[in-house]
C-alpha cells in the first residue's frame, strides 16, 4: 500500500498565491476588470469570501477608484487588470498616483512566458510601459518568486514616499504550483530603507531659524496627509506653539483646519492674496511635505527671494529640485515634527510676530475670493459655498475632477480634517473625481461622498455610474455645468485672444436622463433660489445622483497669478476688468 504524502498548505498555484498575499496584507477590497490573462486569479477570487471585488467599467476607473480608496483611508488601493489594453488603460491612474504619492498595488496579467516578445494576443511590455509612472515594478517569471515579490510590492508602495507599484504575472506562472510563504522581513530589499528620522543637527538649525523669525510662514503639502493622522495632529500643535501663519498646497488641504485662526487659505496660482503675499515677503519659510512645484512657485527666480527655507521631506530627490533650500531635513513628517516640537518647547521662545500678523490682516482685507452675487444666475463660487454650508458637520468626503470647479472647490469648501479631500493635483487628470468617489464610498459605506465635477471632466469616466449603481454606492456627482471646458476657455480668453478653439461642448447630454438611464437619480437646478432645496434633496437620496447645476457660463477663476509674474503680482477679481487682464497677461503665453 503506497503512503499518501500529507498535503502542504503552502503548496499552491500562482493564482492562489495572489489571493493569499492580498489576504495576508489585510486587503478587504479589490478593484478590477477580468480578461484572458487574469482568469486563473479571478477563479480563485470566486472561491473565497474575504476580499470583495468591485467590478468597474473601465480599467482607468479601477485605478482612480483605488486612489480614492487609498487617499481616504491611508491603506493601499489594490487593482487587478488583464494584459495589453488592461495594463495600458492603467497608465493614467499610475502616473496620477506617482505624482500625488498615493500607495497603489496594481497586479497585471501577462501572456505566458514563452510568448513574451512574440507580439502575442493582448501582449504589451507592461514593465517597460509602466517603469516611468511607477515607484517600482516587477515581471515574475518563476512561481517560487511570486510570494516574495507580492510582499515586497506592498512594502515599497507604502513606505518612504508612497507610490504605485506594478506586479506583472504571466499566465503560466498563475497556473504553476510553488511554495507560498507569509510576509517576512527578508522580503524587503536591503537597498531600500527610507530614512524616517531627521538629523538632530538639522532640526536644531531649523528651530534656531524659527525662533528668530520676524515674518515666518508654514507651507504644508500632501506629505503631511500621507504621513498619517499623527502628522496632522503635530502640525496643528506646531502652529499653536509658535503662533505662525500657515498655508497649504492643493494636496495638503485639511491637515490644518480651514476654520483655524492661523489659516491663510491655499497658496499658488489660484491661491488667496494673503497666502501668496506672505510666501513672497516672509523671512523664514518652513516647508513640510510639499515639493515647490510650478503651480506654487511660479517664477522660480522671483519666488520668496528674501527668505531662509527649511524643507522637510521623506523623498531626498525632492530637496533642492526646484528651489534651493537652506536647511534640508530628510525624514517622515510625523517624526520630524515631533522632534522640532520637543526642541522648540525646550530651547526656544515664541517669537513676537505681531507686526507680521498686522501686515497679513491688511492683505486679508483685500478679500481676494470676493465675487459679485447674483439672483438671476447661479455663480459657481456660490454653489460651492452653499454645498459646504449644507454639508458642514456631516461625515462628508469630497472628490473633484480637474479644472475651474476644482479650484473653486479648494477655495470655497473648508476642510477641517485630513483625508477628506481627494483630487488630482500633480497630473491634473480630468475624469478622476467620479471613480475616486466610487472608491471612497466603498471604503466609507455610510458617509456622504460628493464629487464636485465639471460638465466636460465628468463625461470622461461617466461609465462608472454603472459601478456605483451595481454596488449600491450612493455617490453624489455635483456638476458645475457651464457648457464649456471652463479652465481651457479661461486660458484661451486670457492668453489666446479669446479664440475659443474647441472648448465649447455643443452636444451636452441631459444629465438627468443619463442618471435615470444608469438607474440613479437626476436633479437639475437653474436658479439660485432653488439651490438649497435641491442640495438637501441630493443628500437625502439613497442612490447615485447626477446633480446638473447650471452655472454662469463665462465666470473666471480668480485670484490668479498671471503668466511669468511673481507671487506679489496677483490679479484679484475686483480688478480683473478687460484692460487690467490684457495688461497682466501681455507678457507671455506660458503659464508658469
C-alpha positions in Angstrom: 0.0 0.0 0.0 1.5 3.3 -1.0 1.7 6.1 1.5 -0.1 9.4 0.6 2.1 12.5 1.3 0.5 14.9 3.7 -0.9 18.0 1.9 1.4 21.0 2.3 -0.9 24.1 2.8 1.9 26.3 1.5 1.9 24.5 -1.9 -0.4 26.3 -4.2 -0.8 27.8 -7.7 0.4 31.3 -8.5 -3.2 32.5 -8.8 -3.9 31.2 -5.3 -0.8 32.9 -4.0 -2.0 36.3 -5.3 -5.3 35.9 -3.3 -3.5 34.6 -0.2 -1.0 37.5 -0.3 -3.8 40.1 -0.5 -5.5 38.4 2.5 -2.2 38.4 4.4 -1.8 42.2 3.8 -5.3 42.8 5.1 -6.8 43.8 1.7 -10.6 44.0 2.0 -11.5 45.4 -1.4 -10.1 44.9 -4.8 -10.9 47.0 -7.9 -10.7 45.2 -11.2 -11.8 44.1 -14.6 -11.4 40.5 -15.9 -9.6 39.4 -19.1 -7.9 36.3 -20.6 -4.5 36.8 -18.8 -6.0 37.0 -15.3 -8.8 34.4 -15.4 -6.9 32.0 -13.1 -6.8 34.8 -10.4 -10.5 35.5 -11.0 -11.2 31.8 -10.5 -9.5 32.0 -7.1 -11.4 35.2 -6.1 -14.7 33.3 -6.9 -13.7 30.6 -4.4 -13.1 32.9 -1.4 -15.2 35.3 0.7 -12.7 37.6 2.5 -12.0 40.1 -0.3 -14.8 42.0 -2.0 -14.1 42.5 -5.7 -15.6 45.7 -7.2 -16.2 45.3 -11.0 -15.6 48.7 -12.7 -16.5 49.5 -16.3 -13.0 50.6 -17.5 -9.6 49.9 -16.1 -8.9 53.7 -15.7 -12.0 53.7 -13.4 -10.4 50.9 -11.3 -7.2 52.8 -10.9 -8.9 56.1 -9.8 -11.3 54.2 -7.5 -8.3 52.6 -5.8 -6.7 56.0 -5.5 -9.8 57.4 -3.8 -9.9 54.4 -1.5 -6.2 54.9 -0.6 -6.4 58.7 -0.1 -9.4 58.4 2.2 -8.2 55.5 4.3 -4.4 55.7 4.3 -4.2 52.0 3.3 -3.0 51.0 -0.2 -5.6 50.7 -3.0 -5.3 47.4 -4.9 -6.1 46.8 -8.6 -6.3 43.7 -10.8 -6.3 44.1 -14.6 -5.5 42.0 -17.6 -2.6 42.2 -20.0 -2.2 44.5 -23.0 -5.1 47.1 -23.1 -6.0 46.3 -19.5 -2.5 47.4 -18.4 -2.2 50.4 -20.7 -5.6 51.7 -19.5 -4.0 51.8 -16.0 -1.2 54.1 -17.1 -3.1 57.3 -16.3 -4.1 56.3 -12.7 -0.5 55.0 -12.1 1.0 58.3 -13.3 -1.6 60.2 -11.2 -0.7 58.2 -8.1 3.0 58.7 -8.7 2.6 62.4 -8.9 0.5 62.7 -5.8 2.3 60.0 -3.8 -0.6 57.5 -3.4 0.1 53.9 -2.4 -1.3 51.6 -5.1 -0.6 47.9 -5.8 -1.5 47.0 -9.4 -1.5 43.4 -10.4 -1.5 42.8 -14.2 -1.8 39.6 -16.1 0.7 38.9 -18.8 0.8 36.4 -21.8 2.6 33.1 -20.9 6.4 33.4 -20.5 7.2 31.5 -23.8 5.1 34.0 -25.8 6.7 37.2 -24.2 8.3 39.2 -27.0 6.3 37.5 -29.8 3.6 40.1 -30.1 1.1 37.6 -28.8 -2.6 38.5 -28.5 -3.1 41.2 -25.8 0.6 41.4 -25.2 2.5 44.6 -24.4 5.7 45.4 -22.5 3.9 46.3 -19.3 7.1 46.6 -17.2 8.6 48.9 -19.9 5.5 51.0 -20.3 4.9 51.5 -16.6 8.5 52.0 -15.5 8.3 55.8 -15.8 5.0 56.0 -14.0 5.5 53.7 -11.0 7.7 53.7 -8.0 8.9 50.2 -8.9 7.6 47.2 -11.0 8.3 43.5 -11.4 7.8 40.8 -14.1 7.5 37.5 -12.2 8.9 34.6 -14.3 9.1 31.9 -11.6 6.1 31.0 -9.3 8.5 30.5 -6.4 9.5 34.2 -6.6 5.8 35.3 -6.6 5.1 35.5 -2.8 8.3 37.4 -2.1 7.6 39.9 -4.9 4.0 40.5 -3.8 5.1 41.2 -0.2 7.9 43.5 -1.5 5.3 45.3 -3.6 3.2 46.2 -0.6 6.3 47.3 1.3 7.6 49.6 -1.5 4.1 51.1 -2.2 3.5 52.1 1.5 6.9 53.1 2.9 9.0 56.2 2.3 7.3 58.4 -0.1 4.2 56.3 -1.0 3.5 55.5 -4.6 2.1 53.0 -7.2 3.8 49.6 -8.0 3.0 47.0 -10.7 3.4 43.2 -10.4 3.2 41.7 -13.9 2.3 37.9 -13.7 2.4 35.7 -16.9 -0.5 33.3 -17.2 1.7 30.1 -17.0 3.1 31.4 -13.6 -0.5 31.8 -12.4 -1.2 28.1 -13.3 2.1 26.8 -12.0 2.4 25.3 -8.4 5.0 26.6 -6.0 5.7 27.3 -2.3 3.9 30.3 -0.7 5.3 32.0 2.5 3.7 34.8 4.5 5.2 38.3 4.7 8.6 38.3 6.4 11.4 40.9 6.9 13.7 39.2 4.4 11.2 40.0 1.6 12.5 43.6 1.6 15.4 44.7 -0.4 18.2 45.8 1.9 19.0 48.6 -0.6 15.6 50.2 0.0 15.5 51.6 3.5 13.8 55.1 3.5 15.1 57.4 6.2 12.3 58.3 8.6 14.3 60.1 11.4 15.5 63.6 10.8 19.1 64.6 11.7 19.3 66.2 15.1 21.8 68.9 13.9 19.4 70.0 11.1 16.4 70.0 13.5 18.4 72.3 15.9 19.3 74.6 12.9 15.6 74.7 11.9 14.4 75.6 15.4 17.0 78.4 15.7 15.7 79.9 12.5 12.1 79.6 13.5 12.8 81.2 16.9 14.5 84.2 15.3 11.8 84.7 12.6 10.1 88.1 12.3 7.9 87.1 9.3 7.6 83.4 9.3 5.2 81.2 7.3 4.4 77.4 7.4 3.9 75.9 3.9 2.4 72.5 4.2 1.7 69.9 1.5 0.3 66.5 0.7 3.2 64.8 2.6 1.6 65.8 5.9 -1.6 63.9 4.9 0.4 60.9 3.6 2.4 60.6 6.8 -0.8 59.8 8.7 -3.1 61.3 11.3 -0.3 61.9 13.8 1.5 64.2 11.4 -1.6 66.4 11.0 -2.1 66.5 14.8 1.6 67.5 15.3 1.3 70.2 12.6 -1.7 71.7 14.5 0.4 71.6 17.7 3.3 73.4 16.0 1.1 76.2 14.7 -0.4 76.6 18.2 3.0 76.6 19.9 4.7 79.0 17.5 1.7 81.2 16.6 2.8 81.1 13.0 0.6 81.7 9.9 0.0 78.6 7.8 -0.9 78.0 4.2 -1.1 74.8 2.1 -0.9 73.4 -1.3 -4.0 71.8 -3.1 -2.9 68.4 -1.8 -2.4 69.5 1.8 -5.9 70.8 2.5 -7.3 69.6 5.7 -4.1 68.9 7.6 -4.6 72.2 9.3 -8.3 73.2 9.7 -9.7 75.8 7.4 -11.6 77.2 10.4 -8.3 77.6 12.4 -7.3 81.1 13.4 -3.8 80.9 11.7 -5.1 79.7 8.3 -4.2 81.9 5.3 -6.0 79.7 2.7 -4.5 77.8 -0.2 -1.5 79.3 -2.0 -0.3 79.1 -5.6 -1.7 80.1 -9.0 -5.3 80.4 -7.7 -4.5 80.8 -4.0 -5.5 83.6 -1.7 -3.8 87.0 -1.9 -2.7 86.8 1.8 -1.1 83.3 1.4 0.8 84.3 -1.7 1.9 87.7 -0.3 3.0 86.0 3.0 5.0 83.5 1.0 6.7 86.2 -1.1 7.6 88.5 1.8 8.4 86.0 4.6 11.9 85.8 6.2 11.6 82.1 7.3 9.7 79.5 5.4 9.0 76.1 6.9 8.1 73.8 4.0 6.5 70.5 5.3 5.9 67.7 2.9 5.5 69.9 -0.2 7.7 69.9 -3.3 7.8 73.5 -4.5 6.0 72.6 -7.7 5.4 75.1 -10.5 1.8 75.9 -9.6 3.1 77.1 -6.2 6.4 78.8 -7.1 5.5 80.5 -10.4 8.7 82.2 -11.5 11.4 80.4 -9.5 13.9 83.3 -9.7 11.2 85.6 -8.0 9.9 83.1 -5.5 10.2 84.3 -1.9 13.5 86.0 -2.6 14.3 87.2 0.9 13.6 84.0 3.0 15.6 81.3 4.6 13.9 78.0 3.7 13.6 74.8 5.8 12.3 71.8 3.8 11.1 68.6 5.5 10.5 65.7 3.1 10.9 61.9 3.1 12.0 61.9 -0.5 15.6 63.1 -0.9 15.1 63.7 -4.6 12.5 66.5 -3.8 15.1 68.5 -1.8 16.7 71.3 -3.9 15.0 70.0 -7.0 13.1 73.2 -7.9 14.1 75.7 -5.2 17.3 75.8 -3.2 16.8 75.5 0.5 18.9 76.4 3.5 18.0 73.6 6.0 17.0 70.3 4.4 15.6 67.7 6.7 15.1 64.2 5.2 12.6 62.1 7.2 9.0 61.3 7.9 6.9 64.4 8.6 5.4 63.0 11.9 8.8 62.0 13.2 10.5 65.3 12.3 7.6 67.5 13.6 7.7 65.6 16.9 11.4 66.3 17.3 11.0 70.0 16.2 8.3 70.5 18.8 10.3 68.9 21.5 13.4 71.1 20.8 11.3 74.2 20.3 9.5 73.7 23.7 12.8 73.0 25.5 15.0 75.6 23.9 13.2 78.3 22.1 11.0 81.3 22.9 7.9 82.1 20.9 8.9 85.0 18.7 7.0 88.2 18.7 5.4 88.4 15.2 2.5 90.9 15.9 3.7 93.4 13.2 3.6 90.4 10.7 0.1 89.5 11.7 -0.9 93.1 11.3 0.5 93.1 7.7 -1.4 89.8 7.0 -4.6 91.3 8.2 -4.2 94.1 5.6 -3.7 91.6 2.9 -6.7 89.6 4.1 -8.8 92.8 4.0 -8.4 92.8 0.2 -10.9 89.9 0.3 -9.3 88.1 -2.7 -12.1 85.5 -3.0 -14.9 88.1 -3.3 -17.4 87.8 -6.2 -20.5 89.7 -7.2 -23.6 87.8 -6.1 -26.5 87.3 -8.5 -30.2 86.5 -8.0 -30.6 85.5 -11.7 -27.8 83.0 -12.4 -26.0 80.5 -10.1 -22.4 81.6 -9.7 -20.1 78.6 -9.3 -18.5 80.1 -6.1 -21.9 80.5 -4.6 -22.8 76.9 -5.5 -19.7 75.5 -3.7 -20.4 77.8 -0.7 -23.9 76.5 -0.3 -22.8 72.9 -0.8 -20.2 73.5 2.0 -22.7 75.1 4.4 -25.3 72.4 3.9 -22.9 69.6 4.3 -20.9 71.1 7.2 -20.9 68.9 10.3 -21.8 65.8 8.2 -19.4 62.9 7.7 -18.5 64.2 4.2 -15.8 63.3 1.7 -15.1 65.4 -1.3 -13.5 64.3 -4.6 -13.1 66.6 -7.7 -12.4 66.4 -11.3 -9.9 68.9 -12.8 -10.5 72.5 -13.9 -12.2 75.6 -12.7 -14.6 73.7 -10.4 -11.6 72.0 -8.7 -10.0 75.4 -7.9 -13.4 76.8 -6.7 -13.9 73.7 -4.5 -10.4 74.3 -3.0 -11.2 78.0 -2.4 -14.7 77.8 -1.0 -15.1 74.3 0.6 -13.5 74.4 4.0 -11.7 71.2 5.2 -11.2 70.8 8.9 -9.8 67.2 8.8 -7.3 65.3 6.7 -8.2 62.5 4.3 -11.5 64.3 3.3 -10.3 65.9 0.1 -9.4 63.7 -2.9 -8.2 65.5 -6.0 -5.8 65.0 -8.8 -3.0 67.5 -8.0 0.2 66.8 -9.9 -1.1 65.1 -13.1 -4.4 67.1 -13.3 -6.5 64.2 -14.5 -9.9 65.1 -15.9 -12.2 62.2 -15.2 -10.6 61.5 -11.8 -13.4 62.5 -9.5 -16.3 60.1 -10.3 -14.4 56.8 -10.0 -12.5 58.2 -7.0 -15.8 58.9 -5.3 -16.7 55.2 -6.0 -13.5 54.1 -4.2 -14.1 56.5 -1.3 -17.7 55.2 -0.9 -16.6 51.6 -1.0 -14.3 52.4 2.0 -16.9 54.5 3.9 -20.3 53.0 3.1 -22.3 55.2 5.5 -20.6 58.5 4.7 -21.6 61.3 2.4 -19.3 61.2 -0.7 -19.6 64.1 -3.2 -17.7 64.5 -6.4 -17.6 68.3 -7.3 -17.4 67.9 -11.1 -17.3 69.9 -14.3 -19.5 69.1 -17.3 -16.6 68.2 -19.5 -14.5 66.2 -17.0 -17.3 64.1 -15.7 -18.0 62.7 -19.1 -14.6 61.1 -19.3 -15.4 58.4 -16.8 -19.2 58.6 -16.7 -19.4 54.8 -17.2 -18.5 54.2 -13.6 -22.0 55.3 -12.7 -22.9 51.7 -13.5 -20.4 50.5 -10.9 -22.0 52.8 -8.3 -25.5 51.5 -9.1 -24.4 47.9 -9.1 -22.7 48.1 -5.6 -25.4 50.5 -4.2 -22.8 53.2 -3.7 -24.9 56.5 -3.2 -22.2 58.9 -4.6 -23.3 62.4 -5.4 -22.0 63.9 -8.6 -22.3 67.7 -8.2 -21.8 69.1 -11.7 -20.9 72.8 -12.1 -22.3 72.9 -15.7 -21.1 75.9 -17.6 -21.2 74.2 -21.0 -17.5 74.8 -21.5 -14.2 73.2 -20.7 -14.0 76.1 -18.2 -10.3 76.3 -17.5 -9.4 75.8 -21.2 -11.8 78.6 -22.1 -10.4 80.8 -19.4 -6.8 80.4 -20.6 -8.0 80.9 -24.3 -9.6 84.1 -23.2 -6.6 85.4 -21.3 -3.8 84.1 -23.4 -5.1 83.4 -26.9 -7.2 86.5 -27.8 -10.5 84.8 -26.7 -10.3 82.4 -29.7 -12.3 79.6 -28.1 -10.9 76.8 -30.1 -12.9 73.6 -29.4 -13.6 74.4 -25.7 -17.4 74.6 -26.1 -19.4 71.4 -25.7 -22.2 71.7 -28.2 -23.7 68.3 -27.7 -24.2 68.3 -24.0 -26.1 65.2 -22.7 -29.2 65.6 -20.5 -27.6 64.6 -17.2 -30.9 63.9 -15.5 -31.9 61.4 -18.2 -28.4 60.0 -18.1 -28.7 59.4 -14.3 -32.0 57.7 -14.8 -30.7 55.5 -17.7 -28.0 54.2 -15.3 -30.6 53.5 -12.6 -29.5 56.6 -10.5 -31.3 59.8 -9.6 -31.1 63.1 -11.6 -31.5 66.7 -10.4 -31.3 69.9 -12.4 -31.1 73.4 -11.0 -31.1 76.7 -12.9 -31.9 79.4 -10.3 -30.0 80.4 -7.1 -33.3 80.4 -5.1 -33.8 76.7 -5.8 -30.3 75.6 -5.0 -30.5 74.9 -1.2 -33.6 72.7 -1.5 -32.1 70.7 -4.4 -28.9 70.1 -2.5 -30.9 68.8 0.5 -32.8 66.5 -1.9 -29.5 65.3 -3.3 -28.2 64.5 0.2 -31.4 62.6 1.2 -31.5 60.3 -1.9 -30.1 56.9 -1.1 -28.7 56.1 -4.6 -26.1 57.6 -7.0 -27.1 61.2 -8.1 -26.1 63.3 -11.1 -26.8 66.9 -10.0 -26.8 69.2 -13.0 -26.1 72.7 -11.5 -26.3 75.2 -14.4 -23.9 78.0 -13.5 -22.7 81.2 -15.2 -21.1 80.2 -18.4 -18.3 82.8 -18.6 -17.2 83.1 -15.0 -13.4 83.1 -14.5 -11.5 81.6 -11.6 -9.7 84.4 -9.7 -7.5 85.4 -8.0 -4.8 84.3 -10.3 -1.0 84.8 -10.7 -0.6 85.7 -14.4 2.0 84.2 -16.7 5.6 84.9 -15.8 4.7 87.0 -12.8 5.8 86.7 -9.2 3.5 86.0 -6.2 3.2 89.6 -5.3 1.7 90.5 -8.7 -1.6 88.7 -8.4 -4.7 89.6 -10.4 -7.6 90.0 -8.0 -11.3 89.5 -9.0 -12.2 93.1 -8.2 -9.5 94.4 -10.6 -9.9 91.9 -13.3 -11.6 94.1 -16.0 -10.7 93.5 -19.6 -8.0 96.2 -19.7 -6.2 95.0 -16.5 -6.4 91.4 -17.6 -5.0 92.1 -21.0 -2.1 94.1 -19.4 -1.4 91.4 -16.8 -1.2 88.6 -19.4 0.7 90.6 -22.0 4.0 89.1 -21.0 3.8 85.7 -22.4 1.8 82.6 -23.1 3.4 80.1 -20.9 1.5 79.6 -17.7 4.4 79.3 -15.2 
